[in-house]
Amino acid sequence: MHKPFPSRLASQIQYQLSNLAGQLWAMTIDTIPSYHYTYFMWDILATSYLGLPTRFATDTIKATVSSKPPNAGQTVIDPNCHPVTIATGVNKEFFYEYILSRFKR
């Protein structure tokens, strides 16, 4: 996680969505060991693609998703499966600015 991001989010506390996001984020702090505090915004990142697809680098691969433990949910490259488009990169600073602008509501 980019440390200035939570500070920037906190500076927007007057906005209801920023306030809610900050409260929800704060609830995760005790669930992740402090010596390894890393918070990834995978869900927000994935849905942000809908609003700014040109800011993502993508690639097309043939893959499937494992449905059986212990790898349930894991994406597995398989040349015999359907092609899927995956994100391989994003402009991180633009992403943070985009999210903060969305939370100003």
N, C-alpha and C positions, 0 to 999 in steps of 0.2 A: 504494500500500500504506500502511496505517496503521502508522506506526513503532512505537508501543507494542506492537503485536501480536507481533512477533518477540521482544521482551523478555519479554512475558508467556509466550510459548511456551517460551523458555529457562528461565524460572522453574519450569517443570513438568518438568524434565529427569528427575526420579525416576520418572516414568511412562513405560513402554515406548513407547507410541504417540507421546507428546510428543517423546521422545528421537529416535525414528525420523523423525518429521516434521521436526524441527529439522535432523537430518543431511541429509535429502533437500533441504530448503530451502537449506542451506549449499552444496550442490553446484551450485545455480543461480547463485550470486553471481558467479562468474567468467564466466558465459555472457551476462550482461547488462552493457553498458557502465555504469561507475559514474556517469557524468554524467547518465545517463537511467535510473537503477535504479527500475523500477516492476514490481511483480509482482502480477498479477491472479489471483485464485483462481477462475477461471471454472468449472473442473470441480467443485471443492468447493462452489461456490455453487449450481451446477445440481443436484447430487445432494442438497444440503441442503434443497431444495424438498420432497423426499419426506418429510423429518422435520418440517418446519415450514411447510407451505403457507400458513397464515394470516398469516405474517410477510412475505409477498411481495405486492406490488401486481402485478396482471396485466392483460392486455388480450387480446382475441381479434382476430386479423387473418387475412386470407387471404394466404398466402405459399407460396413454394417455395424449395428449396435448389438453388443452382447446382451442377451436377455437372461443369462444363467449365472448364478453365483459361482465363484467369488468375483467375477468381472462384470456383473450386471451393470449396464449403463455405459460401459466402456466402448468407445469407437474403435473399430478394428478395420484396418485396410484389408480389402478383399477384392482382387481383380475380377471376381465373378459376380459382384454385386452392382447395384445401381450407382450412377455417378451422383455425388453430392458436392455442393459448394461449401467450403470451410473458410473461416477467417484465419488468416495467418499473421495479421498484424493490424495495428490501429495507431493513429497519431494520439498518443497518450495525453498530451497537454490539451489538444482540441477536445478529446473525450471528456476530460475533467471540466473544462469550461462549458461544454454542452450540458453535462449533468447538473452543474450548479445553476445554469440558466433555466433548466426545467424545474428546479426546486424553488425558483423565485415566484411562487404562486400562492 
